[in-house]
Amino acid sequence: MMKSIRFGLALGLLTGAVFFTAHAQQAHVNLDWNPQKNSQNLNPFGANVISPEVHDDHRVTFRLKAPEARQVQLTGGPILLALKADQPIPFRKETDSLWTLTVGPVKPDMYVYRLIVDGVTVVDPNNTLTGFSDQPGYSQLVVHGDGPAYYDARNVPHGTVTRHVYHSDVLNGEREVYVYTPPGYSPKKKYPVLYLLGGSGELASTWSLDGRANFIADNLIAEGKAEPMIIAMPNNQVVHRMDPRHLERSFPLFEQELRKHIVPFVDKNYSTRADRRSRALAGLSMGGRHTQLVGFKCLDLFSSFGCLSSGDPDTEKNSADFLNDPDVNRKVDFLFIGQGTHEVNTIGRRAVALHEALQKHNVRHEYYVGGDGAHDWSTWRHLLYYRFLPGLWKAKNQ
């Protein structure tokens, strides 16, 4: 049995929304592009202090009431990178109970952060913007610019995101897939489909919630920079991440899930161009490895690929058939390899290795490094908006 849910205000995935800017922002009244600018000096509902508070000069103040704490620190890779800090930043105790820290200015973007209280890493208990994924909790900091960013809800036509729940015979359980349909979607028209995968610890919803994929697609379509498309966002977690046989089991299982359930379901329930030239597979981190180690073997299903912040360290061995296929450049319409500015010399070495293997075998592809982020959502939102979605389907339309 298939169940589906169309999301509205609860998740901020709107159809036909009108965007309003209020002089004094209030949390969760509108889909605000500056939700942590507190013009009215109001505590979040249920909170005892304002934290974080983003000022107009892009400085940020964090606060925590913890009278018994001996030490409070700010941590989290994305925010520390933005602040050019190589270790957690200590708070100062202002009163008998209140700890505060003001940092910045910080470049406008969305950042993950956590607090360390007496050695225990926790979310900011006063922040209503929190992450939702298959990993320990985190808090979101939104540093606003002068208006909505490329990943925000703008006053443009909006598509719809629908959650589908289905039974998988491959994995013997109930699974979910989120499907974005573009503004003006009509069953009378056929659409190409992007299958967009998360990383290790991400859930099917994360590309919409943290990645803002639906708003990014809305904005690109409104700007005339991307073709209207369906985006299917499945859960590509098929084996527990800590399973000792994770790599051995994950890739064949996910290929079966794609072939038996995910692709057939989307083609059955949506008005798709159901051919390989109109299907793309892309993902971040682990999802990028799925793209390479599953997608490159499924050229009967897909002709376009995106590997974001990813690559297999054994590319020459595990993708040998793809690399040595004399017709690969005829079979592949678009192949994108991208990563963040600050991950090239760390986990990004895998993407470099994939890029170099493709170069060695003369496989046509686009390689890009940019966005000023590292292995985080700042990078993946940037890659999706500035490079990958605008590059899709061009070969078919030329």
C-alpha positions as CSV (number, residue, x, y, z in Angstrom):
1,M,0.0,0.0,0.0
2,M,1.3,3.5,-0.9
3,K,0.7,6.5,1.3
4,S,1.6,10.0,0.4
5,I,1.5,13.3,2.2
6,R,1.7,16.8,0.6
7,F,3.5,19.1,2.9
8,G,2.4,22.7,3.4
9,L,3.3,25.1,6.2
10,A,4.4,22.5,8.7
11,L,7.7,21.9,6.8
12,G,7.8,25.1,4.9
13,L,7.4,23.4,1.5
14,L,4.8,25.7,-0.1
15,T,2.7,25.6,-3.2
16,G,1.9,29.0,-4.6
17,A,3.3,30.9,-1.6
18,V,3.4,34.6,-1.4
19,F,6.4,36.0,0.5
20,F,6.0,38.9,2.9
21,T,8.7,40.9,4.6
22,A,7.8,42.2,8.0
23,H,9.6,45.0,9.8
24,A,9.8,43.0,13.0
25,Q,10.6,39.3,12.4
26,Q,8.9,36.6,14.5
27,A,10.0,33.0,14.4
28,H,7.9,30.8,12.1
29,V,5.3,33.5,11.2
30,N,6.5,33.6,7.6
31,L,9.2,31.6,5.7
32,D,11.7,34.2,6.8
33,W,15.1,34.6,5.2
34,N,16.3,36.3,8.4
35,P,14.6,34.2,11.1
36,Q,17.2,34.9,13.8
37,K,17.0,38.7,13.5
38,N,15.0,39.7,16.6
39,S,13.7,43.2,16.1
40,Q,11.2,42.9,18.8
41,N,13.5,41.4,21.4
42,L,11.2,38.4,21.9
43,N,12.3,35.1,23.5
44,P,11.5,32.1,21.3
45,F,8.4,30.2,22.7
46,G,9.4,28.1,25.6
47,A,13.0,29.6,25.8
48,N,14.5,31.5,28.6
49,V,16.9,33.7,26.6
50,I,17.4,34.7,22.9
51,S,19.9,32.5,21.2
52,P,21.3,32.9,18.6
53,E,20.7,36.6,17.8
54,V,21.9,37.8,14.5
55,H,22.7,41.5,14.3
56,D,22.5,43.7,11.2
57,D,26.3,43.9,11.0
58,H,26.3,40.1,10.8
59,R,27.8,39.6,14.3
60,V,26.0,36.8,16.2
61,T,25.3,36.6,19.9
62,F,24.8,33.2,21.6
63,R,23.3,32.9,25.1
64,L,22.8,30.0,27.6
65,K,21.4,30.0,31.1
66,A,23.4,27.3,32.9
67,P,24.0,28.3,36.6
68,E,25.8,25.1,37.5
69,A,28.1,25.0,34.4
70,R,31.8,25.4,34.7
71,Q,32.6,25.9,31.0
72,V,30.5,26.6,27.9
73,Q,32.0,26.6,24.3
74,L,30.8,27.0,20.7
75,T,31.7,24.2,18.3
76,G,30.7,22.8,14.9
77,G,32.8,22.6,11.8
78,P,30.8,25.0,9.6
79,I,30.6,27.8,12.1
80,L,34.3,27.4,13.2
81,L,35.4,27.5,9.6
82,A,33.4,30.7,9.0
83,L,35.1,32.2,12.0
84,K,38.5,30.9,11.0
85,A,38.8,29.2,14.4
86,D,40.6,25.9,14.8
87,Q,39.2,25.0,18.2
88,P,36.0,25.6,20.2
89,I,35.4,29.2,21.3
90,P,34.7,29.8,25.0
91,F,31.7,31.7,26.3
92,R,32.0,34.3,29.1
93,K,29.9,34.0,32.3
94,E,28.0,37.4,32.6
95,T,26.0,36.7,35.7
96,D,25.5,33.8,38.2
97,S,23.5,32.0,35.5
98,L,24.0,33.6,32.0
99,W,26.8,32.7,29.6
100,T,27.2,34.7,26.4
101,L,29.4,34.8,23.3
102,T,29.4,37.3,20.5
103,V,31.3,36.4,17.3
104,G,31.7,37.7,13.8
105,P,30.9,39.3,11.5
106,V,29.9,36.1,9.7
107,K,29.3,35.8,6.0
108,P,25.6,35.4,5.2
109,D,24.8,31.7,4.9
110,M,23.3,28.8,7.0
111,Y,25.7,27.2,9.5
112,V,25.5,24.1,11.8
113,Y,26.7,24.6,15.3
114,R,26.6,22.9,18.8
115,L,27.5,23.9,22.3
116,I,29.9,22.1,24.6
117,V,28.8,22.3,28.3
118,D,31.3,20.9,30.7
119,G,32.6,18.6,28.1
120,V,29.2,17.4,26.8
121,T,28.2,18.4,23.2
122,V,24.6,19.5,23.0
123,V,22.2,21.5,20.8
124,D,21.4,25.1,21.7
125,P,18.3,24.6,23.8
126,N,16.9,28.0,23.0
127,N,17.2,27.7,19.2
128,T,14.0,26.6,17.4
129,L,15.9,25.8,14.1
130,T,17.3,22.4,14.6
131,G,18.5,19.6,12.3
132,F,16.7,16.4,11.5
133,S,18.8,13.5,10.4
134,D,20.1,10.1,11.3
135,Q,22.8,11.5,13.6
136,P,23.1,13.4,16.8
137,G,21.2,16.7,16.9
138,Y,22.5,20.0,15.8
139,S,21.4,23.6,15.7
140,Q,21.0,25.9,12.7
141,L,22.3,29.4,12.4
142,V,21.0,31.6,9.6
143,V,23.0,34.7,8.9
144,H,20.9,36.9,6.6
145,G,22.0,39.2,3.8
146,D,20.1,42.1,2.3
147,G,17.2,39.8,1.1
148,P,16.3,36.2,0.4
149,A,19.3,34.1,-0.6
150,Y,19.3,31.7,-3.6
151,Y,18.1,28.9,-1.3
152,D,15.3,30.8,0.4
153,A,11.6,31.0,-0.5
154,R,11.2,33.9,-2.8
155,N,8.1,35.5,-4.3
156,V,8.2,33.2,-7.4
157,P,5.9,30.2,-8.4
158,H,6.6,27.3,-6.1
159,G,6.5,23.6,-6.7
160,T,5.2,20.9,-4.4
161,V,7.1,18.3,-2.3
162,T,5.2,15.1,-1.6
163,R,6.2,12.4,0.9
164,H,5.5,8.8,-0.3
165,V,5.7,5.7,2.0
166,Y,6.1,2.4,0.3
167,H,6.9,-1.2,1.1
168,S,10.3,-2.5,0.0
169,D,10.7,-6.2,-0.8
170,V,14.4,-5.6,-1.1
171,L,14.9,-4.3,2.4
172,N,11.8,-5.9,3.9
173,G,10.3,-2.8,5.5
174,E,8.6,0.5,4.9
175,R,10.5,3.2,3.1
176,E,10.0,6.7,2.0
177,V,10.8,9.0,-0.9
178,Y,10.1,12.7,-1.2
179,V,9.2,13.9,-4.7
180,Y,9.4,17.5,-5.9
181,T,7.2,18.6,-8.8
182,P,7.9,21.9,-10.5
183,P,5.6,24.9,-10.5
184,G,2.8,24.3,-13.0
185,Y,3.3,20.6,-13.0
186,S,0.8,19.0,-15.4
187,P,0.2,15.3,-16.2
188,K,-0.2,16.3,-19.8
189,K,3.5,17.2,-20.0
190,K,6.5,14.8,-19.6
191,Y,9.3,15.8,-17.3
192,P,12.9,14.6,-16.8
193,V,13.7,13.2,-13.3
194,L,16.7,13.8,-11.0
195,Y,17.2,11.2,-8.3
196,L,19.0,13.1,-5.6
197,L,20.7,11.2,-2.7
198,G,21.8,12.2,0.7
199,G,25.0,11.5,2.6
200,S,25.8,9.2,5.4
201,G,23.4,10.0,8.2
202,E,21.0,12.0,6.0
203,L,17.4,11.1,5.7
204,A,15.1,11.3,2.6
205,S,13.8,14.7,3.9
206,T,17.2,16.3,4.4
207,W,17.7,17.5,0.8
208,S,14.4,19.6,1.3
209,L,15.0,20.7,4.9
210,D,18.8,21.4,5.1
211,G,19.5,21.4,1.3
212,R,16.5,23.6,0.3
213,A,16.5,21.7,-3.0
214,N,12.9,22.6,-3.7
215,F,13.4,26.3,-3.2
216,I,16.7,26.2,-5.2
217,A,14.8,24.5,-8.1
218,D,11.9,27.0,-7.8
219,N,14.4,29.9,-8.0
220,L,16.4,28.5,-10.9
221,I,13.3,27.7,-12.9
222,A,11.9,31.2,-12.3
223,E,15.3,32.7,-13.4
224,G,15.2,30.6,-16.6
225,K,18.4,28.8,-15.6
226,A,17.1,25.3,-15.2
227,E,14.6,23.1,-17.0
228,P,11.4,22.2,-15.0
229,M,12.1,18.8,-13.6
230,I,10.9,16.2,-11.1
231,I,13.3,15.6,-8.2
232,A,13.0,12.3,-6.4
233,M,14.7,12.2,-3.0
234,P,14.8,8.7,-1.7
235,N,16.4,7.3,1.5
236,N,19.6,5.8,0.4
237,Q,20.5,4.5,3.9
238,V,20.0,0.8,3.2
239,V,22.5,-0.6,5.8
240,H,23.2,0.8,9.3
241,R,26.2,3.1,8.9
242,M,28.1,1.3,11.6
243,D,27.6,-2.2,10.2
244,P,31.0,-3.7,9.7
245,R,30.0,-4.8,6.2
246,H,28.4,-1.5,5.3
247,L,30.4,-0.9,2.1
248,E,30.1,-4.5,0.9
249,R,26.3,-4.7,1.4
250,S,25.2,-1.1,0.7
251,F,25.8,-0.7,-3.0
252,P,24.2,-3.9,-4.4
253,L,21.2,-3.4,-2.1
254,F,20.7,0.2,-3.2
255,E,20.9,-0.8,-6.9
256,Q,18.1,-3.4,-6.3
257,E,16.1,-0.7,-4.5
258,L,16.5,1.7,-7.4
259,R,15.6,-0.9,-10.0
260,K,12.8,-2.6,-8.3
261,H,11.1,0.2,-6.3
262,I,12.2,3.8,-6.6
263,V,12.5,4.3,-10.4
264,P,9.4,2.2,-11.2
265,F,7.4,4.0,-8.6
266,V,8.3,7.5,-9.9
267,D,7.6,6.5,-13.5
268,K,4.2,5.0,-12.5
269,N,3.0,7.9,-10.4
270,Y,4.4,10.9,-12.2
271,S,4.4,12.2,-15.8
272,T,8.0,11.3,-16.6
273,R,10.1,11.0,-19.7
274,A,10.8,7.4,-18.8
275,D,14.0,6.9,-20.7
276,R,17.7,6.9,-19.6
277,R,18.4,10.2,-21.4
278,S,15.9,11.9,-19.1
279,R,17.1,10.5,-15.8
280,A,20.0,11.8,-13.7
281,L,21.4,10.4,-10.5
282,A,23.4,12.6,-8.0
283,G,24.3,12.7,-4.4
284,L,26.5,14.2,-1.7
285,S,29.2,12.4,0.1
286,M,28.0,8.8,0.5
287,G,25.3,9.6,-2.0
288,G,28.0,10.6,-4.4
289,R,29.6,7.2,-3.9
290,H,26.3,5.6,-4.6
291,T,26.1,7.7,-7.7
292,Q,29.5,6.4,-8.8
293,L,29.5,2.8,-7.7
294,V,25.8,2.1,-8.5
295,G,25.0,4.7,-11.1
296,F,28.0,4.2,-13.3
297,K,26.9,0.5,-13.6
298,C,23.3,1.5,-14.5
299,L,23.8,3.3,-17.8
300,D,20.6,1.6,-19.0
301,L,18.8,3.8,-16.4
302,F,20.7,7.0,-16.2
303,S,22.7,9.3,-18.6
304,S,23.6,12.2,-16.2
305,F,25.4,12.1,-12.9
306,G,26.5,14.4,-10.1
307,C,29.1,13.4,-7.5
308,L,29.2,16.1,-4.8
309,S,32.1,16.0,-2.3
310,S,32.7,12.4,-3.1
311,G,34.7,9.8,-5.0
312,D,35.8,6.2,-4.6
313,P,39.4,5.8,-3.5
314,D,39.6,2.7,-5.7
315,T,38.0,4.3,-8.8
316,E,40.4,2.6,-11.3
317,K,39.3,-0.8,-9.9
318,N,35.7,-0.3,-9.0
319,S,34.7,1.8,-12.0
320,A,36.9,0.0,-14.5
321,D,34.1,-0.9,-16.9
322,F,32.8,2.7,-17.0
323,L,36.3,4.2,-17.4
324,N,37.2,1.8,-20.2
325,D,34.0,1.9,-22.1
326,P,34.9,3.2,-25.6
327,D,31.4,4.6,-25.9
328,V,31.2,6.3,-22.5
329,N,31.2,9.8,-23.8
330,R,28.3,9.0,-26.1
331,K,26.3,7.3,-23.3
332,V,26.8,10.1,-20.7
333,D,25.2,13.4,-21.3
334,F,26.4,15.3,-18.2
335,L,28.9,14.2,-15.5
336,F,29.6,16.7,-12.7
337,I,32.3,16.4,-10.0
338,G,32.2,19.1,-7.4
339,Q,33.4,20.0,-3.9
340,G,33.8,22.8,-1.5
341,T,36.7,25.2,-1.4
342,H,37.9,24.0,2.0
343,E,37.7,20.2,1.6
344,V,40.2,19.7,-1.3
345,N,43.0,18.6,0.9
346,T,40.9,16.6,3.4
347,I,38.0,14.3,2.5
348,G,37.9,16.1,-0.9
349,R,40.9,14.1,-2.0
350,R,38.5,11.4,-3.1
351,A,36.8,13.8,-5.5
352,V,40.2,14.8,-6.8
353,A,41.1,11.2,-7.4
354,L,37.8,10.6,-9.3
355,H,38.4,13.7,-11.4
356,E,42.0,12.6,-12.2
357,A,40.8,9.1,-13.1
358,L,38.2,10.5,-15.5
359,Q,40.8,12.8,-17.0
360,K,43.2,9.9,-17.5
361,H,40.6,7.9,-19.4
362,N,39.4,10.9,-21.4
363,V,35.9,10.7,-19.9
364,R,34.2,14.1,-20.5
365,H,33.1,15.8,-17.3
366,E,32.9,19.1,-15.4
367,Y,35.0,19.5,-12.3
368,Y,34.4,22.4,-10.0
369,V,35.7,23.6,-6.6
370,G,34.0,26.6,-4.9
371,G,31.5,28.0,-2.5
372,D,33.8,28.8,0.5
373,G,32.5,25.8,2.4
374,A,33.8,22.4,3.4
375,H,32.1,19.1,3.8
376,D,28.8,20.6,4.7
377,W,25.4,21.9,3.4
378,S,26.9,25.3,2.5
379,T,28.9,23.5,-0.1
380,W,26.1,21.2,-1.3
381,R,23.5,24.0,-1.7
382,H,26.1,26.0,-3.6
383,L,27.0,23.2,-6.0
384,L,23.3,22.4,-6.6
385,Y,22.3,26.0,-7.5
386,Y,25.4,27.3,-9.2
387,R,26.6,24.3,-11.2
388,F,24.7,21.1,-11.2
389,L,21.0,21.9,-11.8
390,P,21.8,24.5,-14.5
391,G,24.0,21.9,-16.3
392,L,21.3,19.2,-16.4
393,W,19.5,18.2,-19.6
394,K,21.5,20.7,-21.7
395,A,22.9,18.0,-24.0
396,K,19.4,16.8,-24.9
397,N,18.2,20.3,-25.7
398,Q,21.1,21.5,-27.8
